[in-house]
Amino acid sequence: MFSQQPDQKNLLAAIVLSMGVLLLWQYFYAAPKLKEEQERQKQLQTIAANQKATGGPGVPATPGAVATPGAPQPTAPGAAASPNAPVVSLTREEALKASPRVQIESAALQGSISLRGARLDDITLVKFRQTVERNSGNVLLFSPSGGPEPYYTESGWVPGAGSTQKMPDRDTIWTAETKGALTPTSPVTLSWNNGQGLTFRRTIKLDNNYMFTITEEVENKTAAEITLFPYSLISRHGAPKVEGNYILHEGLIGVVGPGLTEVTYSELTSEIEKNAKRNPTGPSAVKEFKASKAGWLGITDKYWASALIPGQATEYDARIWARRDAGKDYFQVDYRQPGVAIAAGAKGTNENMLFAGAKDVHLIDAYKKQLDIKQFDLMIDWGWFWYITKPLFHVLDWINKIVKNFGVSILIVTVLVKLLFFPLANKSYESMAKMKKLQPEMEKIRERFKEDKARQQQEMMALYSKEKINPLAGCLPIAVQIPVFFALYKVLFVTLDMRHAPFFGWIKDLSAPDPTSLFNLFGLLPIPAIDNMLLGYTIGAWAIVMGFTMWLQMQLNPQQPDPMQQAIFNWMPVMFTFMLGGFASGLVIYWAWSNILSIAQQWLIMKKNGVEIPLMDNIKKQLQPLAGLLQRKK
């Protein structure tokens, strides 16, 4: 039946091919993303409700295990407990109440310091909510051991070889020498006496944002000199839920040794699996850095991070590592500095810094500059094309300070991009206008060599060469957008400023997909998009606007000589609608607005070149094959 209708046959093939691509994309991308988002929402609800979860209070990570060259390995405080130790199940509140505490109060942070072990293990970011809803709880960063998802930092000293001095460990109860909470204007000092002539003091200062300065002091009242090694660590029990996106690093990170090092949770657990065959009782995976200088190391999430910052002029040995105990994985970064010799009757001190907070671009850059922290700006993952991504962010941010809306900033940047590529796009549209003029001549060639496709293509190429036309010119306007598209995608995905940034109407978060869909009647029904069926989740109102404007722009282009190519071009907007529907709404808004500007530009150039624009005739022509198929089925 269809053998005598090659155009319809090609159209059917294009439809089948397009639907196949869409189904594969839905299966391998949209469905996993939907499942990940559902799991993330459940996790946020669990944290917000402080439901009970198991923790490992008896299994803190081992600090200071990277030995100074030539020095024996000391026994570190807080060494791992037996795998058979009982697991305590506590809520976060119960875990916090299990030890006396000193409160932390500032405009950016709230939390507390545990006097048991003198750990920083309770930090909440008061400026940020877990979700876009106003009644959502604040973001939790650090949590105590014993509760759900322990994540904390500690620092101190480890003794040298042969020392019999008792050192503070995870169970040591410190005394607060200062009264009141830790604030940006009032540091706190904790102390502990080991009963053998050593008094340990820890003074903690906090700035107006997320930087702690920790000064360790040891007063030696014994009759002999003692050597102690300063250490610091950040430990996280269990791998958190991550985005799992290849364009963003989440996991352990540091500028140590030769430069930036990034290690994901999955890389460490995979290494643990390999090592478990050799050491099944306590497998681990370790990446060591000897005699490093300057830099930092920590753990990063998408928008939040913690980082240890040793004195930038002091050498240190560092590790990025993980271990498995009783079936649970523990992740840690730590460093140890050279020994400090403390004479009898003297005091020894060591100072380090800790970052624990939000990855605000301006703040991170300011810390790098003011505190002279080596490559601290790499805390934010700008990617390989940082020379496009970072300037694009700063342009968006500068415009946003004027218009007070990142969505409007995206629209303005789109106009600037169009102006930047205006000469190139003009050439492309002029070439397409010439092709449009030659449509009658091209139709004659198709008719004349209807049975000889090879000769038809040869004559077409000769015509293009004679008129100096590029038949692929229609792809150029899209191609020049690709670098900006990916840079904007990166900016929307990784920068804190875009998180929960509203536009107008139903767009409350430019970094999240459009919440409207077919199944909630594009926002008319109070049904969250995340709970919808797969296809409804991926197609929001802005995605439809983007697809329609892309299709409309296609109608201004000349017809392709090959029916199959033309069919693919016809279905391309549909494919893009599905593919981009699940992306950040800011990105879809950018593409839709870019299409509108391109339509206006192309229309004016075609008018300038005297080309008729029978838009409705083109649309009817595009729909004719489909109408013919439907008629034949009837």
C-alpha positions in Angstrom: 0.0 0.0 0.0 2.8 2.4 0.9 5.3 1.2 -1.7 4.0 3.8 -4.1 4.2 6.7 -1.6 7.9 7.2 -0.8 7.4 10.5 1.1 4.8 8.8 3.4 7.1 5.8 3.8 10.0 8.1 4.8 7.8 10.0 7.1 6.7 6.8 8.8 10.3 5.8 9.2 11.2 9.1 10.7 8.2 8.9 13.1 9.3 5.4 14.2 12.9 6.5 14.6 11.9 9.6 16.6 9.7 7.6 18.9 12.4 5.0 19.4 14.8 7.7 20.4 12.2 9.2 22.8 11.4 5.9 24.4 15.1 5.1 24.9 15.7 8.5 26.4 12.7 8.1 28.7 14.0 4.7 29.8 17.6 5.6 30.4 17.3 9.2 31.6 13.9 10.4 32.6 12.8 7.3 34.5 16.0 7.1 36.6 15.8 10.9 37.3 12.2 10.6 38.4 13.1 7.7 40.8 16.1 9.7 42.1 13.9 12.8 42.7 11.3 10.7 44.5 13.9 9.1 46.8 15.4 12.6 47.5 12.0 14.0 48.5 11.5 11.1 50.8 14.9 11.6 52.3 14.2 15.3 52.9 10.9 14.4 54.6 12.7 11.9 56.8 15.2 14.5 57.9 12.6 17.2 58.5 10.5 14.8 60.6 13.7 13.5 62.5 12.6 10.0 62.1 14.6 7.3 63.7 17.6 6.0 61.9 20.6 3.8 62.8 24.0 5.3 63.5 27.4 4.2 64.5 28.4 6.2 67.6 31.1 3.8 68.4 32.8 4.0 65.0 34.4 7.4 64.5 37.1 7.6 61.8 40.7 7.3 62.8 42.6 10.6 62.7 46.2 11.2 62.4 47.1 7.9 60.9 49.3 9.4 58.2 52.7 9.1 59.8 55.4 11.7 59.5 58.3 10.2 57.5 60.5 8.2 59.9 58.1 8.5 62.8 56.2 5.5 64.2 52.5 5.4 63.6 50.8 6.7 66.8 47.5 5.3 68.2 44.9 7.9 67.3 42.2 9.0 69.6 38.8 7.7 68.6 40.1 4.4 67.0 37.5 2.2 65.5 35.3 0.2 67.8 34.7 -3.5 67.4 32.5 -4.5 64.5 30.4 -6.3 67.1 29.7 -3.1 69.1 26.0 -2.5 69.6 24.3 -0.1 67.1 22.5 2.7 68.9 19.3 4.0 67.2 18.6 7.7 68.1 16.8 10.6 66.6 18.9 13.7 65.9 17.5 15.4 69.0 18.3 12.4 71.2 21.9 12.2 69.8 22.3 16.0 70.5 21.1 15.6 74.1 23.5 12.7 74.7 26.3 15.1 75.6 26.6 18.6 77.1 26.9 21.4 74.5 27.9 25.0 73.7 25.6 26.7 71.3 26.5 28.3 68.0 24.5 31.4 67.0 25.0 33.7 64.0 23.0 35.1 61.1 24.3 32.3 58.9 24.7 29.3 61.2 23.0 27.7 64.2 24.0 24.6 66.0 26.3 23.5 68.8 29.7 22.1 69.8 29.7 18.8 71.7 31.7 18.9 74.9 32.1 15.2 74.6 35.1 15.0 72.3 34.9 18.7 71.6 33.5 18.0 68.1 31.7 20.4 65.8 28.9 18.1 64.9 25.7 20.2 64.8 25.4 22.9 62.1 22.2 24.2 60.4 22.3 26.7 57.6 19.6 29.1 58.6 19.5 31.1 55.3 18.5 28.0 53.2 15.5 25.7 53.2 15.4 22.1 52.2 12.8 22.7 49.5 11.2 25.7 47.9 8.2 25.5 50.2 8.3 28.3 52.9 7.4 25.9 55.7 10.3 23.6 54.8 13.0 23.1 57.4 16.5 24.6 57.2 19.3 22.7 55.5 21.2 20.5 58.0 25.0 20.2 57.4 26.7 18.5 60.4 25.0 15.9 62.5 26.2 14.0 65.6 27.4 10.4 65.8 24.6 8.2 67.1 21.9 9.9 65.1 20.9 9.6 61.5 23.7 10.4 58.9 26.6 11.4 61.2 28.8 14.1 59.7 31.3 16.1 61.8 34.8 17.5 62.3 37.3 17.2 65.0 40.9 18.3 65.6 43.6 17.9 68.3 46.9 16.3 69.0 48.4 12.8 68.8 51.5 11.8 70.8 54.8 10.7 69.4 56.5 7.4 69.8 56.8 6.0 73.3 54.6 8.6 75.0 52.6 7.5 78.0 50.6 10.8 78.3 46.9 10.4 78.2 45.3 12.3 75.3 41.8 13.6 74.8 39.6 11.2 72.7 36.0 11.0 71.5 34.7 10.3 75.0 36.6 13.1 76.8 34.3 15.7 78.5 35.7 19.1 78.0 35.0 22.2 80.1 33.8 25.5 78.6 36.0 28.2 80.1 33.9 31.0 78.5 30.2 31.5 79.2 27.6 31.8 76.5 27.3 30.8 72.9 29.8 30.9 70.1 29.0 34.0 68.0 30.9 36.2 65.5 31.7 38.5 68.3 32.4 36.0 71.1 34.7 33.1 70.7 34.6 30.1 73.1 37.5 28.3 74.8 37.3 24.7 75.9 39.8 23.0 78.2 40.7 19.6 79.6 43.5 18.5 82.0 44.9 15.0 81.6 46.0 14.7 85.2 49.6 14.1 84.1 50.7 17.7 83.7 49.2 18.6 80.4 46.3 21.0 79.9 44.7 21.2 76.5 42.8 24.3 75.4 40.8 24.8 72.2 39.6 28.3 71.2 37.0 28.5 68.4 36.2 31.6 66.5 33.5 32.2 63.9 33.2 34.9 61.3 29.9 36.3 60.0 29.6 33.5 57.5 31.0 30.0 57.5 34.6 30.1 58.4 35.8 28.8 61.8 39.3 29.5 63.2 40.4 26.8 65.7 43.5 27.4 67.9 44.9 24.4 69.7 47.0 25.0 72.8 48.9 22.6 75.1 50.4 23.8 78.4 53.2 21.5 79.5 53.6 21.5 83.3 55.7 18.3 83.3 59.4 18.2 83.9 60.3 17.0 80.4 59.8 18.2 76.8 57.0 16.6 74.9 56.3 16.4 71.2 52.8 16.3 69.8 51.4 16.2 66.3 48.5 18.4 65.3 45.7 16.7 63.2 42.3 17.6 61.8 39.6 15.5 60.2 36.1 15.5 58.7 34.2 12.3 58.9 30.9 11.2 57.2 29.2 8.0 58.1 27.5 6.4 55.0 27.3 7.8 51.5 24.7 10.6 51.2 22.2 10.7 48.3 23.9 12.5 45.4 22.7 13.8 42.1 24.8 11.3 40.2 25.2 13.7 37.3 28.5 13.6 35.3 28.8 17.4 35.1 29.0 17.8 38.9 31.4 16.4 41.5 30.0 15.3 44.8 32.2 13.5 47.3 35.7 14.0 48.7 37.8 16.8 47.3 41.0 18.7 48.0 43.7 20.8 46.6 46.6 18.8 48.0 49.8 17.5 46.4 50.0 18.4 42.7 46.6 20.1 42.4 42.8 19.4 42.5 41.8 15.9 43.6 38.2 14.7 43.3 37.1 11.3 44.5 33.5 10.1 44.5 31.8 8.0 47.1 31.3 5.2 44.5 35.0 5.2 43.5 36.0 4.7 47.2 33.3 2.0 47.7 34.4 0.2 44.5 38.0 0.2 45.8 36.8 -1.1 49.1 35.1 -4.0 47.3 38.3 -4.9 45.6 40.4 -4.7 48.8 37.8 -6.7 50.7 39.1 -9.9 49.1 42.5 -9.3 50.7 41.3 -7.9 54.0 37.6 -9.0 54.6 37.6 -7.8 58.3 38.3 -4.1 57.7 38.7 -3.2 54.1 39.6 0.4 53.2 40.6 2.6 50.3 43.2 5.3 50.9 44.7 8.1 48.7 47.7 9.6 50.5 49.5 12.9 49.9 52.9 13.3 51.5 54.6 16.6 52.4 51.9 18.8 50.9 51.9 22.5 51.4 49.1 25.0 51.3 45.7 24.0 49.8 42.7 22.4 51.6 40.6 19.2 51.6 37.1 18.4 52.5 33.7 16.9 51.5 31.4 18.6 49.0 27.7 18.3 48.2 26.0 20.1 45.3 25.4 23.3 47.2 27.1 22.8 50.6 30.6 21.8 51.7 33.0 21.4 54.6 36.8 21.9 54.2 39.9 21.6 56.4 42.3 24.5 55.8 45.8 24.0 57.4 48.3 26.8 57.8 49.3 27.6 54.2 53.0 27.8 55.1 53.2 24.5 56.9 53.8 21.1 55.4 51.4 18.3 56.2 50.5 14.7 55.3 47.0 14.2 54.1 44.6 11.4 53.2 41.3 11.0 51.4 40.0 7.6 52.3 37.1 5.3 53.3 36.7 2.1 55.3 34.0 -0.5 55.9 33.1 -1.7 59.4 30.2 -3.9 60.2 28.8 -3.5 56.7 28.8 0.3 56.8 31.1 2.7 54.9 32.8 5.6 56.6 34.3 8.4 54.5 37.0 10.8 55.8 39.5 13.5 54.9 42.3 14.2 57.4 45.7 15.7 57.7 48.6 15.6 60.2 51.3 18.2 60.6 54.9 17.9 61.8 55.4 17.5 65.6 55.4 20.5 67.9 58.1 20.3 70.6 56.8 21.8 73.8 59.4 22.4 76.5 58.8 21.8 80.2 56.8 24.8 81.6 56.1 26.1 78.0 53.0 26.2 75.8 52.6 24.8 72.2 50.0 26.1 69.8 48.6 25.3 66.4 46.0 27.1 64.3 43.8 25.8 61.5 40.6 26.9 59.8 37.4 25.1 58.9 34.9 26.0 56.3 31.4 24.6 56.9 28.5 26.1 54.9 27.1 27.1 51.6 29.1 27.3 48.4 28.4 30.9 47.6 30.5 32.0 44.7 31.3 35.5 45.9 32.1 34.3 49.5 34.3 31.4 48.3 36.2 33.9 46.0 36.5 36.3 48.9 37.9 33.7 51.2 40.5 32.7 48.6 41.7 36.2 48.2 41.5 37.5 51.8 42.8 34.4 53.5 45.2 33.4 50.7 43.8 29.9 50.4 45.3 28.1 47.5 42.7 27.5 44.7 39.9 27.6 47.1 37.6 28.7 44.3 37.8 25.2 42.9 35.4 24.3 45.7 32.7 25.2 43.1 32.7 22.8 40.1 32.9 25.1 37.1 33.9 22.3 34.8 36.4 22.0 32.0 34.9 25.1 30.3 35.2 27.3 33.3 36.4 30.1 31.0 32.9 30.3 29.6 30.9 29.1 32.6 32.3 31.4 35.3 32.1 34.6 33.2 28.6 33.7 32.2 27.6 33.4 35.9 29.2 36.8 36.7 27.3 38.4 33.8 24.0 36.9 35.0 24.7 37.9 38.6 25.6 41.5 37.6 22.4 41.9 35.6 20.4 40.3 38.4 21.6 43.0 40.9 19.9 45.5 38.6 16.7 43.6 37.6 16.3 41.5 40.8 15.2 38.4 38.9 17.5 35.7 37.5 14.9 34.7 35.0 14.9 38.2 33.5 18.7 38.1 33.7 18.6 35.0 31.5 16.4 36.7 29.0 18.8 39.7 28.8 21.8 37.4 28.5 20.1 35.7 25.6 19.7 39.0 23.8 23.4 39.7 24.4 24.4 36.3 23.0 22.2 37.0 20.0 24.0 40.3 19.5 27.4 38.5 19.8 26.6 36.0 17.1 24.6 38.4 15.0 27.0 38.5 12.0 27.3 34.7 11.9 23.6 34.2 12.2 23.0 36.8 9.5 25.1 35.0 7.0 23.2 31.8 7.9 19.8 33.3 7.5 20.8 35.1 4.2 21.9 31.7 2.9 18.6 30.2 3.9 16.7 33.1 2.3 18.5 32.4 -1.0 17.5 28.8 -0.7 13.9 29.8 -0.2 14.1 31.9 -3.4 15.4 28.8 -5.3 12.6 26.6 -4.1 10.8 26.6 -7.6 14.1 25.7 -9.3 14.8 22.9 -6.8 11.3 21.5 -7.3 11.9 21.4 -11.1 15.1 19.4 -10.5 13.3 16.9 -8.2 10.6 16.5 -10.8 13.0 16.2 -13.8 15.2 13.5 -12.1 12.4 11.9 -10.1 13.6 8.3 -10.9 17.4 9.1 -10.6 18.1 10.1 -7.0 21.9 10.2 -7.6 21.5 12.6 -10.6 19.0 14.6 -8.5 21.5 15.1 -5.7 24.3 16.0 -8.2 22.1 18.7 -9.8 21.2 20.1 -6.4 24.8 20.3 -5.4 25.6 22.1 -8.6 22.8 24.6 -8.0 24.1 25.2 -4.4 27.6 25.8 -5.7 26.4 28.1 -8.5 24.4 30.3 -6.1 27.0 30.0 -3.2 24.5 28.4 -0.8 25.3 26.2 2.2 22.5 23.6 2.5 23.3 23.0 6.1 23.0 26.7 7.0 19.8 26.0 8.9 21.7 24.1 11.5 24.2 26.9 12.2 21.9 29.1 14.4 21.4 26.1 16.6 25.0 25.0 16.6 26.3 28.4 17.7 24.0 28.2 20.8 25.4 24.9 22.0 28.4 26.2 24.0 26.3 28.8 25.6 23.6 26.2 26.2 25.9 23.9 28.1 27.5 26.8 30.0 24.1 28.0 31.1 23.2 24.5 32.0 26.3 24.2 34.2 25.5 27.6 35.9 21.9 26.6 36.6 23.0 23.3 37.9 25.9 24.1 40.2 25.6 27.7 41.5 23.8 28.3 44.7 22.4 31.6 43.5 20.1 29.7 41.0 18.8 27.4 43.7 15.2 28.4 44.5 15.5 31.5 42.3 12.0 32.3 41.1 10.9 33.7 37.7 7.2 34.6 37.2 4.0 32.6 37.6 4.5 29.0 38.4 8.3 28.9 38.1 9.5 29.1 41.7 12.9 27.5 41.1 14.9 28.1 37.9 17.3 25.3 38.7 14.4 22.7 38.9 12.2 21.4 36.1 9.0 23.1 35.2 6.5 21.8 37.8 3.5 21.9 35.3 2.6 18.9 33.2 -0.1 17.3 31.1 -1.3 15.3 34.2 -1.9 18.4 36.4 -3.4 20.3 33.5 -0.3 22.5 33.4 -0.6 23.7 36.9 -4.4 24.0 37.2 -4.6 20.9 39.4 -2.7 20.8 42.7 -0.8 17.7 41.8 3.1 17.9 42.1 4.8 17.0 38.8 7.1 14.6 40.7 4.1 12.3 41.3 2.9 12.3 37.7 3.3 9.6 35.1 6.6 9.6 33.2 5.6 11.5 30.0 3.6 14.1 32.0 6.6 14.8 34.2 8.9 15.5 31.3 6.6 18.0 29.4 5.9 21.2 31.2 4.2 24.4 29.8 7.6 26.1 29.1 8.8 22.9 27.2 5.7 23.1 25.0 6.4 26.8 24.3 10.0 25.9 23.5 9.0 23.1 21.2 6.3 25.2 19.4 8.7 28.1 18.8 11.4 25.7 17.5 8.8 24.2 15.1 7.7 27.6 14.0 11.3 28.6 13.2 11.6 25.4 11.1 8.8 26.5 8.9 10.8 29.6 7.9 13.6 27.4 6.6 13.6 26.0 3.0 12.5 22.5 2.4 15.2 19.8 2.5 15.9 18.0 -0.8 15.6 14.6 0.8 12.1 13.8 2.2 13.7 11.7 5.0 15.9 14.7 6.1 12.9 17.0 6.0 10.8 14.5 8.1 13.6 14.4 10.7 13.7 18.2 10.7 9.9 18.3 11.2 10.1 15.9 14.2 13.1 17.5 15.8 11.0 20.0 17.8 9.0 17.1 19.2 12.2 15.3 20.3 13.6 18.5 21.9 10.4 19.1 23.7 10.6 15.7 25.4 14.4 15.8 25.9 14.5 19.3 27.5 11.3 19.0 29.4 13.0 17.5 32.4 15.9 20.0 32.4 16.1 23.1 34.6 13.3 25.5 33.7 15.7 28.4 33.4 17.4 26.5 30.5 14.1 25.8 28.8 13.1 29.5 29.1 16.4 30.5 27.6 15.9 28.2 24.6 12.3 29.3 24.0 13.2 33.0 24.2 16.2 32.4 21.9 13.8 30.8 19.4 11.6 33.8 19.4 14.5 36.2 18.8 15.7 33.9 16.0 12.3 33.9 14.3 12.2 37.7 14.4 15.7 38.0 13.0 15.1 35.4 10.3 11.8 37.0 9.3 13.4 40.5 8.9 16.3 39.1 6.8 14.0 37.2 4.5 11.9 40.3 4.0 15.1 42.3 3.3 16.1 39.7 0.6 12.7 39.9 -1.0 11.7 36.4 -0.1 8.0 35.6 0.3 7.1 34.1 3.7 4.0 31.9 3.1 4.0 30.6 6.6 0.5 29.2 6.7 1.1 27.5 3.4 4.3 25.9 4.7 2.5 24.7 7.8 -0.3 23.1 5.7 2.3 21.5 3.5 4.0 20.0 6.5 0.7 18.5 7.8 -0.3 17.1 4.4 1.6 13.7 4.7 0.1 13.1 8.1 -3.4 14.0 6.9 -2.9 11.7 3.9 -2.0 8.8 6.2 -5.0 9.4 8.4 -7.3 9.5 5.3 -5.9 6.2 4.0 -6.5 4.5 7.4 -10.1 5.6 7.3 
